[in-house]
Amino acid sequence: MDHNANALTDQPGFHPGFLVIHGNRAEDLRDLVVRWMQRYPPPPLGRDTVITQSNGMAQWLTFSLAGQPGSADDPGALFGGGLGICAGLETVLPARFSWWAYRAVLGADAVPEASPVDKPRLVWRLMRVLPQTLDDPAFAPLARFLRADEGMRRRLQLCQRLADLYDQYQVYRADWLAAWAAGEDVWMDALGEPRPLGADRWQAALWRAVLEDLQQDADWARTPIGHGRAAAHAAFLEAVRDWPDGSRPAGLPARVFVFGLSSLPRQALEVLGAIARWTQVLLCVHNPCQYYWADIIEDRALIPGAAGRHPRRPAASRPADPADLHPHGHPLLAAWGRQGRDFIGLLTNQDRIRSRDADIAVLEAMGEPADIFRAPGGETLLEQLQDDILSLRTLPETRAQWPGVDPARDTSIRFHSSHSPQREVEVLHDRLLALMESDDDLHPGNCLVMVPDIEAYAPHIQAVFGRYGRDDPRHIPFDIADQGPRQTDPIVQAVEQLLRLSESRLGVSQVLDLLEVPALRRRFGIDAADLPRLHRWLEAVNVRWGLDSDHRQALGLPAGDHPRHTWAHGLERMLLGYATGETRAPWQDIAPFAETGGLEAALVGQLEGLVRWLGEIWRQQQTPRDADAWVALWQDWLAALFEPADSDEQARAAGS
């Protein structure tokens, strides 16, 4: 994790510290990071650590560091040589970096590689612990929800929600968990005052039950940090305070860049502030306003304390009563800036805890400002809006500052009302085409589209932006960021479909979707070029859904000896067509499908092998088993259904 830290810290002019730079333009903050790396490049074979919140932001920074081929004006061209290459950069999420810091300071023996109460592990621990608590009257709401829970589906869903809730508590409400672990059924308000829990006191009792269960695990009970992230964080801060001068923990990076984050939890800020004793931390804050704006909140509750490094904006009309501060500021900051306001407040507290004189001296020695605020001007409505937020103008001041805007000529802000996500994406595609047609300097690399739920919009994006080929002038290159393996990995999607086979009707479209997975086609010897022929055959023999009679009866539907439109009936028709050739006479009420004769009959056998495996999996899923038996079965099934790509295909996939 240290990435040759000594080679960087030995460079003249390099100093550890917690350097916070605010700016209202992400491009300016990006250019600062590039200049910083150019001035103090990492050592050979070393790496820089960048903390970011999304893969999209990390990718944008990486492209900027690499530079575009042949673009000498690009801020990253010198760093990347203009060759489109960026190496030696490691991007990590804030929570993951904090856990790395815990291990570096407290030691690998005290802190495991992953927390035992991280969300994925906590789900299954709650599945075991929750039934043992339901006799307690405090758990009556949960007991009512879990009543008549056949198959434990409700319990799993509840444990997933609870694991997510406790995971958030570990980051943002560690003081609550500490009180609960001590046996106190309280919660802390905004001023840190304890308040008694009401009907939610079962949350405290369940957390104590989780900790008791954790102590039964010998691997975790023997570690000094056995209570998860909150306990590790408290021990980390204490160890940093007691660390002897003149030495640094092995494993900490010499330099950390924090980029593209709109907010950070208190724990992450405390970790960065603590390791700044040995590490140079450059925190680039994308701040839309140059004044202190944490007191213009929606519910008119004021954050206690001074404004910190950013002064409050002077104004003759500033109200004397603090309760009237809510309307005194830009309404968008009041309505949309809750996370940003909390973040600014945390940074203000951090400034009061640490002396910034030495840090500002480092910035001045490097010729860098402490803040990078640039007025956007006011030629367009969008620029006027940005300038108003930057200067924290009120609505009356805005009307007096800017002349009227002709909406027929100014297209910088447009609202489109669409009846569905599909229509939204279609309008977006058409607007982007129109903008690129009218502006030769605009290209797809300049465009970033943000949506509230990328998983919901991803299919519509694929359908609209992917309908035109690369040779079509209407084609817009695109990439969908921040998606998990369930949305991007075809094998993961296929396995998820197989996991739900016991409740599936096995329609023809579902099996054909499985055949779109290259690893599955390889296992059964089916080429991509064979898929259109299989589509045609299955349509001709009228396969619709259901494996056979037993499958349909299991779904509560009547079935005869030879139910029509099932996979068994369709395959019988195709195999009979191969056996009888051109003979059209039915045999035992089964009409042969003669098109499958000749050399193409091998494809029927390959399809029949896949359907036979699906039937075997479906029948095995009807029998309850323990976890070890299921793991063994699924290992056999995955080996039988999927064939990994060879090294050549993997290399081609990586290159594409």
ABEGO torsion letter per residue (X at the ends): XAGGAAAAAABBGBBBEBBBBBBABAAAAAAAAAAAAAABBBBBGBBBBBBBABAAAAAAAAAAAAEBBGBAABAAAAAAGGAGBBBGBBBBBAAAAAAAAAAAAAEAAABBABBAABAAAAAAAAAAAAAAAAABAAAAAAAAAABGBBGGAAAAAAAAAAAAAAAAAAAAAAAAAAAAAAGBBBBBBAAGBBBBBBAAAAAAAAAAAAAAAAAABAAAAABABAAEAAAAAAAAAAAAAABBBGBBBBGBBABBBBBGBABBBAAAAAAAAAAAAABBBBBBBBBABABBAAABBAAGBBBBEBAEABBBBBBAABBABAAAAAABEBAAAAAAAAAAAAAAAAAAAAAAABBAAAAAAAAAAAGBBABBBBBAEAABAAAAAAAAAAAGBBAAAAAAABBBBBAAABAABBBBBBABAAAAAAAAAAAAAAAAAABAABBAAABBBBBABAAAAAAAAAAAAAABBAABAABBBBBBBGBBAAAABAAAAAAAAAAAAAABAGBAAAAAAAAABAAAAAAAGBBAAAAAAAAAAAAAAGBABEABAAAAAAAGBBBBABBBGBAAAAAAAAAAAAAAEABABBBGGBBBBAAABEAAAAAAAAAAAAAAAAAAAAAAAABBBBAAAAAAAAAAAAAAABBBBBAAAAAAAAAX
